[in-house]
Amino acid sequence: MKRLVFYLLLVFIVLSTSGQSLEYARQIVQKLSSPELAGRGYVDHGNANAAKYIKGQYTEIGLKPFDKDFYQSFKIDVNTFPSAMKLQIDGVELIPGEEYIADPVSPSLSGEYAVYVVKKQDLLDDNQLRKAIKLSAGKVLIIDECDFKTDDKDKAQKATDLVTSLKYSPQIPTVATIVHSAEKLSWNNATLQGSKPAFTIKKELDLENIKKVKIDVKAKMVNYKTQNIIGYVKGTEQPDSFLVVTAHYDHLGKMGDKTYFPGANDNASGVAMLLTLAKYFAADPPRYSIAFMALSAEEIGIVGAKYYVEHPFFDLNKIKFLVNFDLAGTGDEGIKVVNGSVHKDKFEILTRINGEKNCMTSVQSRGAACNSDHCPFHEKGVPCFYIYTLGGIQAYHDVYDRYETLPLTAFTGYSQLMIEFFGNIK
């Protein structure tokens, strides 16, 4: 009877702790993806306010700073859109983020313009291309790519290159370019400004009868001071050796004064994982010290991670292993482990633990890829994984990556798997 009571008590404690961890993760994701933090970009202090919030969590958790502060500051150049943004077609105003996006390198432009329409496939005809360039002078060039199809990869690449040239070349006499597309709208940040604005529209349009396009875009290049946020828990046996957890906290910010990109999965979810692990290991320190790095400016070129490896707080050779978390909010189909085939011994630890504990539906391996914050560490010889969840919602770099629709399906099992994994690093 006593053994049964003990077992039931243990189960209750585990379930209660798991529930608390998931609730904590939900609070983190909700806060970081809220309108208050403006997409964690470089308009309306979104990035800075997100950093303050994470720093506050570090303090509450009880992490130690390597220096006097948790911040590691650096500057970036970024093109921003802090003011009202409008795009009208024959008097009908389109919805930013939902029906169109502005190319991130777009400069300011305000005015109403006539249009010239050309199909993407017609650009492959030299005569049609010259005609489009000549007749779109002083106008908005609309390129319709909705029906563009070819099995010829060379032709497809040539057409894409021509569209890029028409959009950005200062020698092309258009005032702006619009690409009419059937593809999902996906936005990014940019570190420079182009010579003229461009837009992508996903909306049914009567292209043959469009007369006028009205544009009002105000862009501003800024030299923005941002920061990595770095703290640690001291190890109990070998404090001079480190495990490292990274996750980028920045996102795309705002496109105009109303539209913001919440970035719930990308990467508020990864920060939630980082803070969940920080909370656990602050209460139960591992044998090695463990550093937690919430990195900035990933979306603009993995800049924060690159800055850190050039200005490390401790010798990179002291890192036993690093795990980078990005896109941690689903998991219906398990996780994918970048560098899994590079560090086979560590991948075998993950799969063994998962087989014993049944944390995730699958743990899948892939090779090296320079697609997140692990990359600069990997290039410096630091052994590392980048892990992301599979399945579930497909919202990514758009206005639909929201807290309300992010399931955190496997977050509890995922965090338990990673706690066990770090505890098994020798």
C-alpha positions in Angstrom: 0.0 0.0 0.0 2.8 2.4 0.9 4.5 1.7 -2.4 1.3 2.4 -4.3 0.9 5.7 -2.5 4.5 6.7 -3.2 4.0 5.8 -6.9 0.8 7.8 -7.2 2.5 10.8 -5.4 5.4 10.6 -7.8 3.1 10.5 -10.8 1.2 13.5 -9.4 4.4 15.5 -9.0 5.6 14.7 -12.5 2.2 15.6 -14.1 2.0 18.8 -12.0 5.5 19.9 -13.0 4.8 19.2 -16.6 1.6 21.2 -16.5 3.4 24.1 -14.9 6.2 24.0 -17.5 3.7 24.0 -20.4 1.8 26.9 -18.8 5.0 28.8 -18.3 5.9 28.2 -22.0 2.5 29.5 -23.1 2.9 32.7 -21.0 6.3 33.3 -22.7 5.0 32.7 -26.2 1.9 34.9 -25.6 4.0 37.8 -24.2 6.7 37.7 -26.9 4.2 37.4 -29.8 1.8 40.1 -28.4 1.1 43.4 -30.2 2.9 45.1 -27.3 6.2 43.8 -28.5 5.5 44.8 -32.1 6.9 41.6 -33.7 10.3 42.0 -31.8 11.7 44.0 -34.6 13.2 47.4 -35.0 10.1 49.6 -34.9 8.3 50.8 -31.8 11.1 49.4 -29.6 9.9 45.9 -30.2 13.3 44.3 -30.1 14.4 46.3 -27.1 11.3 45.6 -25.1 11.5 41.9 -25.8 15.1 41.9 -24.6 14.0 43.6 -21.3 11.3 41.0 -20.8 13.7 38.1 -21.3 16.3 39.8 -19.1 13.6 40.0 -16.4 13.0 36.3 -16.7 16.7 35.6 -16.4 16.7 37.6 -13.1 13.6 35.8 -11.7 15.0 32.4 -12.6 18.3 33.2 -10.9 20.7 33.0 -13.8 24.1 34.6 -13.4 25.5 37.2 -15.8 29.0 36.7 -17.1 29.7 40.4 -16.7 27.8 43.1 -14.9 24.8 42.7 -17.1 23.1 40.0 -19.2 23.4 42.1 -22.3 26.0 41.8 -25.1 25.3 44.9 -27.3 26.0 45.4 -30.9 24.6 47.5 -33.8 22.9 46.5 -37.1 21.7 48.4 -40.2 18.1 47.7 -41.0 15.5 49.1 -43.4 12.3 49.8 -41.5 8.7 50.8 -42.3 7.6 52.8 -39.3 4.8 54.8 -40.8 1.5 54.2 -42.6 1.7 51.9 -45.6 -0.9 52.0 -48.4 -1.3 50.2 -51.7 -4.5 50.9 -53.7 -5.5 49.5 -57.1 -8.1 51.6 -58.8 -9.2 53.0 -55.5 -9.4 49.7 -53.6 -7.0 49.6 -50.7 -5.3 46.2 -50.1 -4.7 44.7 -46.7 -1.0 44.7 -45.8 0.3 41.3 -44.7 -2.8 39.5 -45.8 -3.1 40.6 -49.5 0.3 42.1 -50.1 3.8 42.6 -48.7 6.4 45.2 -49.5 9.8 43.9 -50.5 12.1 44.5 -47.4 14.6 46.6 -49.4 11.9 49.1 -50.6 12.6 52.8 -50.3 10.0 55.5 -49.7 7.5 56.4 -52.5 4.2 58.3 -52.6 2.0 58.9 -55.6 -0.5 57.6 -58.1 0.7 55.9 -61.3 -0.4 54.3 -64.5 0.5 50.6 -65.0 1.9 48.3 -67.5 1.1 44.5 -67.2 3.3 41.7 -68.5 3.1 37.9 -67.9 6.2 36.3 -66.4 6.6 33.8 -69.2 6.6 36.7 -71.8 9.7 38.0 -70.3 11.6 35.1 -71.8 10.9 36.6 -75.2 13.5 39.3 -75.9 11.0 41.4 -77.9 8.4 41.2 -75.2 11.0 42.1 -72.6 12.2 45.1 -74.4 8.6 46.2 -74.9 7.9 45.9 -71.2 10.9 47.9 -70.3 10.1 50.7 -72.7 6.3 50.9 -72.1 6.6 50.7 -68.2 8.8 53.8 -68.0 7.4 56.1 -65.4 4.8 53.6 -64.5 4.2 50.7 -62.1 5.2 47.4 -63.8 2.9 44.5 -62.8 4.3 41.1 -63.5 1.8 38.3 -63.4 3.4 35.0 -62.4 0.3 33.1 -61.3 0.2 31.0 -64.5 3.9 30.6 -65.0 4.9 27.0 -65.5 7.9 25.3 -67.0 9.7 22.0 -66.4 12.9 23.6 -67.8 15.0 24.6 -64.7 17.2 26.9 -66.8 14.2 28.8 -68.1 12.7 29.0 -64.7 15.9 30.5 -63.3 16.2 32.9 -66.2 12.7 34.2 -65.6 13.3 34.6 -61.9 16.5 36.5 -62.6 14.7 38.8 -65.1 12.0 39.6 -62.5 14.7 40.4 -59.9 16.4 42.7 -62.4 13.2 44.5 -63.3 12.4 45.0 -59.7 15.7 46.4 -58.5 17.8 47.6 -61.3 18.1 51.5 -61.3 18.5 51.3 -65.1 15.0 50.0 -65.5 12.8 53.2 -65.8 9.8 51.9 -63.8 8.8 53.7 -60.6 7.8 50.5 -58.8 7.1 46.8 -59.5 4.3 44.6 -58.4 4.5 40.8 -58.7 1.1 39.1 -58.8 1.5 35.7 -57.3 -0.5 32.7 -56.2 2.2 31.7 -53.6 2.0 32.2 -49.8 3.1 35.7 -48.7 6.4 35.5 -46.8 8.3 38.5 -45.5 11.9 39.2 -44.4 14.1 42.0 -43.1 16.9 43.8 -45.1 20.1 45.5 -44.2 19.9 47.9 -47.2 17.5 50.0 -49.3 17.0 49.4 -53.0 16.5 52.0 -55.8 12.7 51.6 -56.0 9.9 49.8 -54.1 8.4 46.5 -55.0 5.4 44.5 -53.8 4.0 41.0 -54.0 0.2 40.7 -54.2 -1.8 37.6 -53.5 -5.3 38.5 -54.5 -7.6 38.0 -57.4 -7.1 40.9 -59.8 -8.6 41.9 -63.2 -5.2 42.7 -64.6 -6.5 43.6 -68.1 -8.5 46.5 -66.7 -6.3 48.0 -64.0 -5.8 51.7 -64.7 -4.1 53.2 -61.6 -2.0 52.2 -58.6 -1.6 54.4 -55.6 1.4 53.9 -53.4 2.3 55.4 -50.0 5.4 53.9 -48.4 7.7 55.5 -45.9 11.0 53.6 -45.4 13.8 54.5 -43.0 17.3 53.1 -42.7 18.4 52.9 -39.1 21.5 51.9 -37.3 19.9 50.0 -34.4 21.5 49.0 -31.1 20.4 45.5 -30.2 21.7 42.9 -27.9 22.2 39.2 -27.1 21.0 38.2 -23.7 23.4 35.7 -21.9 23.3 34.1 -18.5 24.4 30.8 -17.0 24.0 28.3 -14.2 27.3 27.2 -12.5 28.1 23.5 -12.8 28.4 21.3 -9.8 31.4 19.3 -10.8 33.2 20.9 -13.8 32.1 24.6 -13.8 34.8 25.5 -16.4 33.1 23.3 -19.1 29.9 24.4 -20.6 26.7 23.2 -22.1 25.0 25.9 -24.2 21.4 26.5 -25.1 20.6 29.1 -27.8 17.4 30.5 -29.4 16.9 33.8 -31.3 14.3 36.1 -29.9 14.1 38.7 -32.7 11.5 38.5 -35.4 10.4 40.6 -38.4 8.7 43.5 -36.5 6.2 45.8 -38.3 5.5 46.5 -41.9 3.8 49.9 -41.6 2.2 51.3 -38.5 -0.5 48.6 -38.2 0.7 45.3 -39.5 3.1 43.3 -37.3 4.4 39.8 -37.6 3.9 38.0 -34.3 6.5 35.2 -34.7 4.9 32.8 -32.2 6.6 29.7 -33.6 9.5 31.6 -35.1 10.9 32.0 -32.5 9.0 32.8 -29.3 8.6 29.1 -29.0 12.3 28.5 -29.0 12.8 31.2 -26.4 10.1 29.4 -24.3 12.1 26.2 -24.5 15.3 28.1 -23.5 13.6 29.7 -20.5 11.9 26.4 -19.5 15.3 24.7 -19.5 16.9 27.6 -17.7 14.2 27.4 -15.0 14.8 23.6 -14.6 18.6 23.8 -14.4 18.7 26.8 -12.1 16.8 24.6 -9.6 18.8 21.5 -10.4 22.3 22.4 -11.7 24.0 20.0 -14.0 27.6 18.8 -13.6 28.8 21.2 -16.2 28.0 24.9 -16.3 25.1 25.7 -18.7 24.9 28.9 -20.6 21.6 30.3 -22.0 21.9 32.7 -25.0 18.9 34.5 -26.3 20.3 35.8 -29.6 19.2 38.8 -31.6 19.3 39.6 -35.3 18.9 36.0 -36.6 16.3 37.0 -39.1 18.6 39.6 -40.7 21.5 37.2 -41.3 22.3 35.2 -38.1 24.1 38.4 -37.0 23.8 38.0 -33.2 25.3 34.5 -33.2 28.1 35.7 -35.6 28.8 38.5 -33.2 29.0 36.2 -30.2 31.5 33.8 -31.7 33.8 36.7 -32.5 33.3 38.1 -29.0 32.7 35.1 -26.7 32.3 35.4 -22.9 34.3 32.2 -22.5 36.6 30.1 -24.7 34.5 28.3 -27.3 36.7 25.2 -26.8 35.2 24.9 -23.4 31.7 24.1 -24.9 31.0 20.4 -24.5 27.8 20.7 -26.6 25.4 23.3 -27.9 21.7 23.0 -28.8 19.9 25.7 -30.8 16.1 25.8 -30.6 14.2 27.4 -33.5 10.6 26.6 -34.4 9.8 24.6 -31.3 6.0 25.1 -31.2 4.5 22.1 -33.0 5.9 18.5 -32.9 2.9 16.5 -34.3 5.5 14.6 -36.4 8.4 14.8 -34.0 11.7 16.7 -34.4 14.4 17.1 -36.9 18.0 17.3 -35.8 20.4 19.3 -38.0 23.9 17.9 -37.5 22.4 14.6 -36.4 24.5 12.8 -38.9 27.6 14.9 -38.0 27.5 14.1 -34.3 26.2 10.5 -34.4 27.1 9.7 -30.8 25.0 12.5 -29.5 22.2 11.7 -31.9 22.2 8.1 -30.6 21.8 9.5 -27.0 18.7 11.4 -28.2 17.1 8.5 -29.9 17.9 6.1 -27.0 16.3 8.5 -24.5 13.3 9.0 -26.7 12.9 5.2 -27.1 13.0 4.7 -23.3 10.8 7.7 -22.4 8.6 8.0 -25.5 8.9 11.8 -25.4 8.4 12.5 -29.2 6.7 10.6 -32.0 10.0 10.6 -33.9 13.5 12.0 -33.7 14.9 12.4 -37.3 18.4 13.2 -38.4 19.7 15.4 -41.1 23.1 16.7 -42.1 24.8 20.1 -41.7 22.9 23.2 -42.7 23.7 26.9 -42.1 20.1 27.9 -41.5 20.0 29.1 -37.9 22.1 30.4 -35.0 24.0 27.1 -34.5 25.9 27.8 -37.8 28.6 30.3 -36.7 29.3 28.0 -33.7 29.5 24.9 -36.0 31.9 26.8 -38.3 34.2 27.5 -35.3 34.3 23.8 -34.5 31.8 23.8 -31.6 29.8 20.5 -31.5 26.2 21.4 -31.8 22.6 20.5 -32.9 19.9 22.7 -34.3 16.5 21.1 -33.6 13.1 22.1 -34.9 9.7 20.5 -34.6 7.8 18.9 -37.5 4.1 18.9 -38.5 1.2 21.1 -37.4 0.6 24.6 -38.6 2.5 25.9 -41.6 2.5 29.6 -40.6 6.0 31.0 -41.2 7.3 34.6 -41.7 3.7 35.8 -42.1 1.0 37.5 -40.1 -0.6 34.1 -39.2 2.2 32.9 -36.9 0.2 33.8 -33.8 0.0 32.6 -30.2 -3.7 31.8 -30.6 -3.1 29.1 -33.2 0.3 27.7 -32.0 -0.5 24.3 -30.4 2.8 23.6 -28.5 1.7 20.0 -29.3 4.7 18.2 -28.0 6.4 20.9 -25.9 6.2 19.0 -22.6 7.8 15.8 -24.0 10.3 17.9 -26.0 11.5 19.7 -22.9 11.7 16.5 -20.9 13.8 14.9 -23.8 16.2 17.8 -23.7 16.6 17.8 -19.9 17.5 14.1 -20.1 19.8 14.7 -23.1 21.8 17.4 -21.3 22.1 15.2 -18.3 23.6 12.4 -20.4 26.4 14.5 -21.9 29.8 13.2 -20.8 
